[in-house]
Amino acid sequence: MRRRLLPAALVAIVLATGLVVQAQLSRDFTNEFLSNAAGRALVQTYGALKSGYLTDIDDDTVIRGAIQGMLDALEDPYTYYREPRTASIDAQDRTGSFEGIGVALTTVDRATGRGVEVLNVYRDGPAWQAGVQRGDIFMDVDGVDVSNFTTTEIVDLVRGPRGTAVRIEFKRPGDSERVVLDIVRDTIELIEVSTTLIDGDVGYLSLRTFGNQRVHEQLVDGLSRLRLEGATSLVLDLRDNGGGLLTQGILVADEFLEAGDIVFQRARGVTQRLAAADPGGSVDLPMVVLVNRQSASASEIVAGALQENHRALVIGEKTFGKGVAQSVISLADGGQLAYMSFEWLTPDRRSINVEGIVPDIEVRDTRVPQTLFVDGRGGYSGQTVELVIDGEVVGSGTVDDDGTFTIVTAGPRPPMSEVQGEALIDLASDAILQRALEALRSGEASAQR
């Protein structure tokens, strides 16, 4: 396996990106802002609120609201502001570890994003040792009612210095009384690569995200384990992987390529080429890549590179189509601004944005029932509205006082191993994986090499 430094071309681009951001910030934007009538109006508005509003205003709230309004005006989902605490949590996650209790979280009410339950508890971690169970719902953290919190707000309270304790009250399905647990925080490693061996010779690797700096390292370790266990072919599963760090996506793609372009990065007036590094030691086993509609960004870069270099067969659903990337700068308040500044093109110079990656073999993802969100208006308060698809009731909602209703259909939570790095698969319900194994067994995937 190759354990290489970042390709030189990529290092140059990363450094150049930093220089561009610095050069832009060195301009005298204050005078430019105040020379604009709308800019002066914003300052006047702030002054009027500070001096004449009936009650004192919170400066941070008002100013951050103005920042958010500025970004909302762009109508660009990929340009956003992260407040200081959220930015700090993201920075921790990118390092590959944090200090907390060792659980994965998910939202209880998918329509509102409120309420948080435990999706998984990692074996031998603090939460595991204290008795936390999958399905436990957060109700109180250190005396704070969190029953209507978001996952980010829960993370903010639960994380803390190693060796310190946090008291959490859970609502546990089937128990009438709340479960109260004192949990001592510890260092938690983020394992994003999960592996298993299928039928004794097919190595399976699932990459949950490219969001931390250790993904490539974990991939290399996983590949080593699988080869030692007898893997003669590979399945790289990028389904539901929303992307993350470009550097990790490049390194992962490069691990399987002896030569060829990986991706083109197009910014204002310039296009940069990122190519595979030296060919020594690349993984040469026959392989397939699995994608679905939630595979995005770095996942699409990797899938597109392996597909167009004829290194792997791509199987599954057309991908999300997030072919743009952000530059991120730290702001004076500790927050972060991420703004769209790059577009990605595949090795054949096809745009990924909106278009996505079209699989060589299209197969619908059948692992879990499709989740649907329906917002409606026009009923009477208290009425029950049902959503019917193909003659079957798949969800229902109650009409609110204002005549609106929301229906969310959600299937069962997917199975997850309590051991980080161990992949759980259900071949019987997974049509994409079934087709992948067929392609490997028949030699269909080998023809891509």
N, C-alpha and C positions, 0 to 999 in steps of 0.2 A: 504494500500500500504506500502511496505517496503521502508524505507529510511535508508539504511545501509552504514556503512563505507566499504571501499574496503576489500574483503575477505583477511584474514591473509596470505593465501598462495600466493596470487597475490602481496601483499605488499612485501613479502620476495623476490619474483622473481624480482620485479622492483628494489629493493635495491641491490640485487645480480647483476643485470645487470649493475647498475651504478658502482659497485665495479670492475666488470670485465673490463669495459671501462677504469676506472682509473688505474687499474693494468697494462693494456696494455700500456697506455700512459706513465707510470712511467719507462718503459724500455728505454735504451739508444739507441733510433732509429737513432740519428744523426750519431753515429759511425757505426751502421749497414748500413746506407745509403751510407756513404763515403767509406765503405769497399767493396762496390759493384762497379764494373767498370762502369756500366750504370749510377749509381748514381753520380759518379764523372764526367761522361760525361755531365750529366744534369747541374751540377754546372759550368763546363767549358763553356757550351753553353751560360748560363746566363752571365758569365763573358765576353765572347767574344762580346755579344750583347751590354752590358753596356759600354765596352771600345772602340769598333771599329765599331759599326753599324753607317751608314751614318747620321742618325738623332737620337735624344734622344728617348729612349723607355719609355713607361709607365710601371713601375714596377708591379703595381697591375694587369694590363691587361695581361702581359706576364706570371706572376706567376700563376694567376688564370687559364690561358690557359693551363699551365703545369699540374695543379691539375685536370682540366677537362680531359686532355689527359690521365692521369693516370687512371681515373675512366672509361673512354671510352674503355680502353684496356681490362677491365674486361668483356665487352659485357654483362653487367647486367643492365637491365632497372630499377632495384630497388635499385641501389647504385648510389648516385648523390651528387652533391655539390650545395648548395644554397648560392648565394651571399648575403652580409649583409642586403641589403634593403628587399629582398625577404624573408629572414629568419625572419626579424623583423615583416613583414606583417603576416607571418604564425603564429608567436608567439602571435600576437594580436588576430587572429582568434581563436586560441585554448582557449583563456580565455572566449570566448563567447560574446565579445563586442569589439567595436572599435569606433574611432571618425572619422566621415565622413558625407556623405550626404544621405544615405539610399536608395541605388538602387542596383539591381542585374544586372550584366553585361554579355554579350555574344559576341562572335566573329562575325564580319560581313562576312569576307572571311574565310570560314572554311578550305580552301585549304592552305592558307598561314599563318593563325592565326593572320592576321592583320586587323585593323579596329575594332572599338568597338561600340556596340549599347546597349541601355538600354533594358534589358529583363523584368524588373519589377520595379515599384516604390512603396515603402511601405507607406501606408496611414499615414498621419499626421507627416511624417518625414520631414527633411529639403528640400529634393528634391520635395516631394509632395507639400509642401507649396509654393515652388518657381515656380511650374508649369511644372516640367519635366514630359514627357510622355513616355510610352512604345514605343519603335521603334526609339526614338531620337538617332542620331549618333553623337558621340563626334568628333568635328572638331578642337577645340582650348581650352586650359586650361591655364588661366592666361598668355595669350600671346604666348603660345607654341603650334605650329602646331602638333596636335596629330592624324591626319587623318589616319596615317599609324602605329599607336602604337598598342601594344598588350594589353590585359586586365590587365596584371600585371603592365605594364608601366602606364596605366591610373590610377590604384589604387594608385600607388606611388605618383602621382600628386594630386589626389583628396582628399585623406585622409590628415588629419591635426588636430591641436589642436581644441578642442571644443570652439565655440565662434568666430573663425576666418572665414573669407569669402573666397570663391573661385569663380572666374568668368569663366563660361563655355559657349562656343558657340556650338550649336547643329545644325545639318542638320535634319530637320523634314520632313518626307515624306508628299508630297502634298504642302509644303510651298516653295516658290521660294527664300525667304530671310532666312538667318540664325536666329535662336532663341538664344538670348544672355540673360543669367540668372546669377544673383548674388545669391549665396547660402551660408548661414551661417551654418557651420558644427556643429554637435551635437553628443552625444553619441548614437550609434546604437547597439541595442541588436540583436544578431544572434539567431533567432528561427529556429531550425532545425527539430522540430517535428510539423507536421500539422495534425489536426484531423477534423472529421465530423461524423455525425450519418447517417447511411443508413437505409431507411425503418423504422426508429423509434426505432430499437433495435440492429443494427449491428454497433459496434464501429469500426471506420476506423482510423488508425494511419499511417502516412507516415513519415519515417525517411530519410531525405535528405542526411545526412552524420553522421559519428561518430567523426567528426573532431574537436569538441570543448568539453570542460570539463563540460558543462551543459546539454549534451544530455540526460543522464539518468534522471536528475532532471526534464527536460522538458517532458520526457516520463511519469514519475510518475504523473506530473500535468495533462497531457492529459488523462491518464487513469482515474484519479479521476473525471475529467469533464464528460467523456463519461459514466461512471457508474452512476453518478448523473443524467444524461440525459436519462438513461434507457437502456444502452447497456447490452445485455445478451450474446453476443459473440463478437469476435474481429478479425479484419483483420490487420496484421502487414505488411506494404508495404515497402520492402527493394529494390525495383527496382531502378536502376540507382544510388544506393548508393555505392560509391567506397571505403568505409571504413573510417579509421581514427585512433582514439586512442583505443588501446587494452583495457584499463581500462573501457572505456565506453561500448564497446561491451560485456565485461564480465558482467558488472552490468545490462545491458539490458536483456541479456539471463537469468541471475539469477532472474530477476523480475518475470519470468514466470515458474521457476523450483522450486520444493520442494526439490529435491535431484538429484544426478547424476553428471556425469562429464560434463564439458562445453567444454574444449579443452585441448589438450596436446601440450606443447611447447618443441620443440626439437632443441637444440643447439649442439655445438661440444661436443660429448661425454656424454651428459646429457639430460634427458627428464623429464620435470616437468608437474605435473597434476594440472589442475585448475578445481575445483568442485564447485557445487552450495553451497551457504551458508545455514544458518539455515532455516528450512521450514516455519517458522511462517509468515503468511500474504502474501504468494505468490499469484499472480493473477491466478485464477482457471477457468476462463471462456473458453469455447471452442474457438479455434482459428485456423487461417490459416496464413501462411507466403507467401508473394508474392516475387518472384525473377525473374530477367532476366539476359541477357548476360553481363550487366554492373554492376551487383551486385558483389562486390569484397571484399576481405580482411575481415574486421570485420563483414561485412554483411554475409559472408560465414560462419564465426565462429558461429554467432547467428543462422542462418538457420540450419546449421549442428547440433548444440546442441539441438535445439528444435525438429528437425526431429528424431534424433537417440535416444533421450530420450522419444520418442513417445508422445511428448507434443503438437505438432502442425503438421498439414498437410502442406507440402511445394508444392506450385503450381506455374507454370510458365516455364521459360527456364533454361537450364543448366547454372550455374553461370560462372563467368569469370575465376576462377582458380588462384587467387592470394593468395597462401598459404604460403608466406614467409613474414617476417617482418624485419624492420630495427632498428638498434640502432642508435641514433642520438647524436652527440657530437657537442658542440660549438667550433669553431676554433678561433685562435688568431685575425683574421681580422674581427670578428663579423659574419662571415658566419657560415654555418652548413654543416656537413658531415653526410649523412645518408648511412649506409652500411648494406647489407643483413647479418643477423646474426642468425635468427630463422626460423624454419619451423613449421607450424601448422598442427595438426592431429585432426580429429573429435573424438568424444567419443569412436567410434568403431576403432580408430587408423587408419583411412583411411587418406591418404594424400590429402589435399585440393589443393596443388599447381598443376597447369595445369589441374588436373582432375575436379576441381570444385565440386559443389553440384548438384546432379541430382535430380530434383523435384519428388515427389511422383506422381504428375499428370503434364504431360508436355503440355503446351499450349503456342502458339506463342504470343508475345507481339504485339498487333494490335493498340496500342494507336496512334502512329505516323508512317508515312512511314519510311522505312529503309533508313538510310543515307549511301551512297556508295562513296568511293574515288577511282578514276581510274587514274593512270599515264600511258601515252603512248608515243611512239616515232615512227617516220617514215612518217609523213605527210609533206605537203608543207606549208610554212609560210602563214598564213591567212585563211587556210582552216577551215571549221567548221566540227567537229567530233561529232557524236551523239551516245549516249549509249542507246541501245534497249534491253528491257527485256520483254519476252513473247509478242513480237510484239508491245510494247508500248515504245515510246521515253521518257526516264525518266531523261535525262540530256544531256548537250552538252558543248563543249569547243572549243576554238580557238587555232590552232597550232601556236606556237611561232616561232621566226626566226631560232631557232636551231632545229626545227622539233619536238619538244616535246609539249605535251598538258596534261592538267589536267581537269578531269570532276568530279564535286562534286554534288551529288543529295541530296537535303536537303528538308525535309518536313516542314510543318508549325510549328512555335514555339508552345509548349504545353501551354494550358491555365494555368495561375497562379493567385492566389488571391492576391490582393493588401494589404490584411490584413495578417500580419505574424501570423502563427499558424493555419490559416484556410485552410483546404484542399479543392481543387476543383476536382471533379471527373466527368467523362463522361462515364457512365455505358454502353451506347449504342455502344461505339467504343472500349471498353476495355474487350477483350475476357478473359483475366486472371482473372479480378475482377468478371466477370459474373460467371466463373467456381467456384471461391472461395465462392460466395454467395450460389451457388447451393450445394456445399459441406457442408456449415453450415446449410442450411435449411433441407437437407436430413438426417443430423446426421452423415454424413460421417466423418466430422472433429471431432465430439465428440468421435468417436471410438479410436482416437489417445490418449486420456487421460488415 
